[in-house]
Amino acid sequence: MDLKELWNQKWKNISKQLPETDFAKKCSDFLKEKENKNLLEIGCGDGKDSIYFAEKWFEVTALDFSQEAIFKLENRVKEKNIKNITTKVQDIRNMDFPEDSFDIIYSNLSLHYFNHKDTVKIIKELYGLLKKDGYIFIKCKSTKDRLFLEWKKIEEKLYLANNKEYNFFDEEYIKTLLENLEIISIENSSSELLNMDNKTNKSHFIEAIARKK
């Protein structure tokens, strides 16, 4: 089973939508007094955060490569009669948007599935999609996470677990990735998360906010 089939199967088996994340709330609070309202969420899953941003009156483009995830999101958009969400089934590694398309790019736990080469390519593309003075919000698994020490290393910055490949971020690494942007904050965080198998684990993350100069 390839990665896309794996995520399609997992999203198909999830019946309920969890509430918006704390990271989405934090980003919304940060943007509250700003005029930036055109937002791209990459790796949106079933869209809990995209719906939250739309209800805060952001114009949202929600992107995921899982057709099942987007199908669930589209059903909820119809149920809630939300008009300001556009959905896209696309791979983050092959996005199809014009340059300077978005005021805001939001990534919650979607950028730590790629090797270093692909991660650099994705960040470069996101930089091009972001308008001048636009903001990017990134949250990823950090090297403080216990699984960082337990998983099998495949190559530099890439590890294998549960048939999925993961990268782990630390402050130095994320600074390098975002070197062309003005970094506003980098913070470590942790939380109890319900994973795709309905098990609760304490996970550790790194969160970054940056602006395109």
C-alpha positions as CSV (number, residue, x, y, z in Angstrom):
1,M,0.0,0.0,0.0
2,D,1.5,3.3,-1.0
3,L,1.3,6.5,1.2
4,K,-1.7,7.9,-0.5
5,E,-3.7,4.7,-0.2
6,L,-2.7,4.4,3.4
7,W,-4.0,7.9,4.2
8,N,-7.2,7.4,2.2
9,Q,-7.9,4.2,4.1
10,K,-7.2,5.9,7.5
11,W,-9.4,8.9,6.7
12,K,-12.2,6.6,5.4
13,N,-12.2,4.8,8.8
14,I,-12.5,8.0,10.9
15,S,-16.2,8.9,11.5
16,K,-16.0,12.0,13.6
17,Q,-14.2,15.3,13.3
18,L,-12.1,16.6,16.1
19,P,-12.3,20.2,17.1
20,E,-9.9,22.8,15.8
21,T,-6.3,22.6,17.1
22,D,-4.6,24.9,19.6
23,F,-2.1,25.8,16.9
24,A,-5.0,27.1,14.7
25,K,-6.3,29.2,17.6
26,K,-2.8,30.6,18.2
27,C,-2.4,31.5,14.5
28,S,-5.8,33.1,14.4
29,D,-5.1,35.2,17.5
30,F,-1.8,36.3,15.9
31,L,-3.5,37.4,12.7
32,K,-6.5,39.0,14.5
33,E,-5.4,42.6,14.0
34,K,-3.8,42.1,10.6
35,E,-5.4,42.4,7.2
36,N,-4.0,39.2,5.8
37,K,-7.1,37.0,5.1
38,N,-6.2,34.7,2.1
39,L,-5.1,31.5,3.6
40,L,-3.7,28.2,2.2
41,E,-3.7,25.1,4.5
42,I,-1.4,22.4,3.2
43,G,-2.2,18.8,4.4
44,C,-5.6,19.9,5.7
45,G,-6.9,16.4,6.4
46,D,-10.6,16.5,7.0
47,G,-10.4,20.2,7.4
48,K,-11.1,20.9,11.1
49,D,-8.7,23.8,11.1
50,S,-9.7,25.0,7.6
51,I,-13.3,25.2,8.8
52,Y,-12.2,27.1,11.9
53,F,-10.3,29.7,9.8
54,A,-13.3,30.0,7.4
55,E,-15.6,30.7,10.3
56,K,-13.2,33.4,11.3
57,W,-13.8,34.9,7.9
58,F,-10.5,33.9,6.2
59,E,-10.7,33.0,2.6
60,V,-9.4,29.4,2.8
61,T,-7.9,27.1,0.2
62,A,-7.7,23.6,1.8
63,L,-5.2,21.2,0.1
64,D,-4.6,17.5,0.8
65,F,-3.5,14.6,-1.4
66,S,-6.1,12.3,0.2
67,Q,-9.4,12.2,-1.8
68,E,-11.1,10.7,1.2
69,A,-10.0,13.6,3.5
70,I,-11.2,16.2,1.0
71,F,-14.4,14.3,0.5
72,K,-15.1,14.5,4.3
73,L,-14.2,18.2,4.3
74,E,-16.5,19.0,1.3
75,N,-19.4,17.2,3.1
76,R,-18.9,19.3,6.2
77,V,-18.6,22.5,4.2
78,K,-22.0,21.7,2.6
79,E,-23.5,20.8,5.9
80,K,-22.4,24.1,7.4
81,N,-23.1,26.1,4.2
82,I,-19.6,27.6,4.3
83,K,-18.9,29.6,1.1
84,N,-15.3,30.7,1.7
85,I,-13.4,27.3,1.4
86,T,-12.0,26.1,-1.8
87,T,-10.8,22.5,-1.8
88,K,-7.9,21.0,-3.8
89,V,-6.7,17.4,-4.1
90,Q,-3.0,17.9,-4.6
91,D,0.3,16.5,-3.4
92,I,2.3,19.1,-1.4
93,R,5.3,18.2,-3.5
94,N,3.5,19.2,-6.7
95,M,1.3,22.2,-5.9
96,D,-0.3,24.1,-8.8
97,F,-0.9,27.7,-7.9
98,P,0.5,31.0,-9.3
99,E,3.2,32.8,-7.5
100,D,2.3,35.3,-4.8
101,S,-1.2,33.7,-4.3
102,F,-1.6,33.7,-0.6
103,D,-1.3,36.1,2.4
104,I,-1.0,33.1,4.8
105,I,0.3,29.6,4.5
106,Y,-0.6,27.2,7.4
107,S,0.9,23.8,7.9
108,N,-0.1,21.8,11.0
109,L,1.7,18.4,11.2
110,S,2.0,18.1,7.4
111,L,5.6,18.9,6.6
112,H,7.4,16.1,8.6
113,Y,6.7,13.3,6.2
114,F,9.4,14.1,3.7
115,N,13.2,13.7,3.4
116,H,15.4,16.7,3.5
117,K,15.6,17.2,-0.2
118,D,11.8,17.2,-0.6
119,T,11.4,19.4,2.4
120,V,13.7,22.1,1.0
121,K,11.9,21.9,-2.3
122,I,8.5,22.3,-0.6
123,I,9.6,25.3,1.5
124,K,11.1,27.0,-1.6
125,E,7.8,26.5,-3.4
126,L,5.8,27.8,-0.4
127,Y,8.0,30.9,-0.3
128,G,7.1,31.6,-4.0
129,L,3.4,31.2,-3.2
130,L,3.5,33.6,-0.3
131,K,2.8,37.3,-1.0
132,K,5.2,39.9,0.3
133,D,4.6,40.6,4.0
134,G,2.7,37.3,4.1
135,Y,3.0,34.9,7.0
136,I,3.8,31.2,7.2
137,F,2.9,29.0,10.2
138,I,4.5,25.6,10.6
139,K,4.1,22.9,13.3
140,C,6.1,19.7,13.0
141,K,7.3,16.8,15.1
142,S,10.4,17.8,17.0
143,T,13.6,16.0,17.9
144,K,12.4,16.1,21.6
145,D,9.7,13.5,20.7
146,R,10.4,10.1,22.3
147,L,9.8,8.5,18.9
148,F,12.8,10.3,17.5
149,L,15.0,7.9,19.4
150,E,12.9,4.8,18.8
151,W,12.4,4.8,15.0
152,K,14.6,3.3,12.4
153,K,16.8,5.8,10.6
154,I,16.7,5.5,6.8
155,E,18.9,8.5,5.9
156,E,19.8,11.9,7.3
157,K,16.6,13.6,8.5
158,L,14.4,10.6,7.6
159,Y,13.0,7.9,9.8
160,L,10.6,5.0,9.4
161,A,7.7,3.9,11.6
162,N,4.3,2.3,11.0
163,N,5.0,2.1,7.2
164,K,5.4,5.9,7.0
165,E,8.5,8.0,6.7
166,Y,9.0,11.0,9.1
167,N,11.4,13.9,9.4
168,F,12.0,15.6,12.8
169,F,12.6,19.3,13.2
170,D,14.7,21.3,15.7
171,E,15.3,25.0,16.1
172,E,18.5,25.0,14.0
173,Y,16.9,23.0,11.2
174,I,13.8,25.1,11.0
175,K,15.9,28.3,11.0
176,T,17.9,26.9,8.0
177,L,14.7,26.0,6.1
178,L,13.2,29.5,6.7
179,E,16.4,31.5,6.2
180,N,14.9,33.6,3.4
181,L,12.1,34.8,5.7
182,E,12.0,36.9,8.8
183,I,11.5,34.5,11.7
184,I,9.1,35.9,14.3
185,S,9.0,33.0,16.7
186,I,10.1,29.4,17.2
187,E,8.6,27.5,20.2
188,N,8.6,24.0,21.5
189,S,5.2,22.5,22.5
190,S,3.8,19.2,23.6
191,S,0.3,17.7,23.9
192,E,-1.7,14.6,24.3
193,L,-2.8,13.7,20.8
194,L,-5.4,11.2,19.6
195,N,-3.6,9.5,16.7
196,M,-5.1,7.9,13.5
197,D,-5.4,4.6,15.4
198,N,-7.5,6.2,18.2
199,K,-4.6,5.9,20.7
200,T,-3.5,8.8,22.9
201,N,0.2,9.6,22.9
202,K,2.1,12.6,24.3
203,S,4.0,14.2,21.4
204,H,6.5,17.0,21.2
205,F,6.5,19.6,18.5
206,I,8.2,22.7,17.2
207,E,6.2,25.7,16.0
208,A,7.4,28.5,13.8
209,I,5.9,31.8,12.6
210,A,7.8,33.7,9.8
211,R,7.1,36.6,7.5
212,K,8.1,37.1,3.9
213,K,10.2,40.3,3.7
